[in-house]
Structures are given as structure tokens and as C-alpha cells.
Amino acid sequence: TALVTKKRDTLNQLRKKYKIKVEGDCPQPVFSFPQMAKLLQSKYLMQTVKGCGYSKPTPVQMQAVPLIKARKSAIILAETGSGKSMAFAAPLIEMIKRG
């Protein structure tokens, strides 16, 4: 339908804006820490992010967190300082906390 096409086009434009390249079946990225905290069902994430002074997730975090939360395999390439460690750690910590 037209709505699905428009949503897909908007998502592709946002991925292009943030230089996020994906292949295969990939969940939608999250574009804010509140969205990420909701996805992870984590109040602790928002407290930590605010305490560290971060305003928005990096592009790596935007796409990697939903991937890891969905337990998908991924190869993630990004520069040092791009936020990869947090992108991997946040979903894993939440999974461990839930057993």
C-alpha cells in the first residue's frame, strides 16, 4: 500500500542521512534514547545516558541495538568512538538481568 511505501521511503532516507547501511532482514533503527529504552524495557538505560550527558544515540547504536535485541547476527563496522561498545552492552545487560 501507499502508506507502507511511504514509511519504507522515510526509513531509507533516515538511514541514508545517518549513513546506516543494512542488508537482509533488519529491524528498524531507533532514533532516540527514549525509543531505545522503551525497546529494551530499561529505566536504567535512561538514567545512565542522562548521567553521562549523551543527547542522542550514534548511528551505530541506532541500528545495532534493535539488531541485538532481535537476536540477529550482524557484522558492524564503524570507527573508534562510534558507540559500538554501548550498542552491544546495553541489550546484553538487559537480557542477562531478565535471565
N, C-alpha and C positions, 0 to 999 in steps of 0.2 A: 504494500500500500504506500501511498504518498507520505504518510507520517513516518513509517519505518525508514523509507529512503531519506527523508529529511534528517531524521535522528542519526542515521549512519553517516550522512554527509557532514553533519555538525561534529560528530565524534572524530571523523577523519581530519577535519580542519583543525580541531584542538590537538590531535596527535601531531599533525604537521607543525603547528605553532610551537609545540614543546619538543620537537624533534624526536618523537617516540615512534620507533619502527617496530612493527609486530608482524609475525607470520602465523598462520594457523588459527585455531580456535582460541581466542584470547578474551578474557573478561574485560569489561570496560574499566578504564582508569578512574581514579578518584582525584579530584582537583583541589581538595581542601583537607585540612586535618580533621575538622568535624565529620566530613564524609568518611574519612579513613577510620576514625574512632568508632563510628556507627557500624561500619563494615566489620571491624574487629570486635565489636561489642566491648570496648575498653574505655573506661573512665580514666584509668591510669595513664593512657597514652596522651590524652589532652592535658592532664596535669603536668606531665613530663615535658611535653612540647612547649607549653606556656612557660614553664620554669627555665627552659633553655633559651627562650626568646625567639623561637622559629615562627615565621608568619605563614608560610605555605610549604607544602611538600615539594621536593625536587622532582623533575620529570621521571627519574628512575623510581622514586618512591611512589609516584602517581600510578605507574603501571605495575611495578613489581609486587607491591603489597596485595592487590587483588589476585595476581597470579599465584602467589604463595598461599594466600588464604584459600584459593580454589584447589590447592594441592596439585598444581600443574607443573610440569617440568619446564625449565627455562634456561636459556643462556642469556645473561645480562651483561652487556658491555658498556662501560661508562668510565669517565675519568676519575682519578683520585679526588676525593672530596665531593663526590656527586650524591652521596647519601645511600650508597649500596648497603652498608652495614645495618643501618636502621631499617632499610627496606626488607632485609632478611630477618632481622632480630624481632621486630615488633609482632609480626604474625606468629612466629615460632613461640615467643614468650606467651602469647595468649593461648596457643594450642596446648602448651605444657601446663599452664595454670588450670586448664579445663580437664586435664588428664588425658 
